[in-house]
Amino acid sequence: MKDYPKNIRRELRRLAGMAYDRDTGKALTELESHFRRWQSGEISPHELNDLIHKHHDGISRDLWKIYRHPPETTVPMAIANGTLSEDEIPEEVKDYVTEKVDSFSKEESNDSRP
């Protein structure tokens, strides 16, 4: 990202942060549903504790691993998987991410083949 203009680097960091927040929020929403199950007596406190532990060692850690990569990688990936919409990407940034978005989109379509 050293070769990117300063304003582009700043915007990519902002977008990566926004994507990380959204993905983390989705994961926490699922965890929240387990809290509701516990509060209604559907699961025990021990089961909830295990689910919290699985969340921490699973999706939470996976997201941290993904979003610790440089924003010039994570932003196109977030666009390709729908976490960020192309409408949210400023025009001046699109030139820097479009090619990578296309490559992530192709990878996802190849992964979805039976």
DALINRA-V326490 format. One record per helix or strand of 2 or more residues. SS is the DSSP state (a for helix, b for strand). FROM is the first residue (numbers start at 1). LEN is the number of residues. If there is no record, write none. Layout:
BEGIN
ss;from;len
SS;FROM;LEN
SS;FROM;LEN
END
This chain:
BEGIN
ss;from;len
a;6;34
a;45;23
a;71;10
a;86;3
a;91;21
END
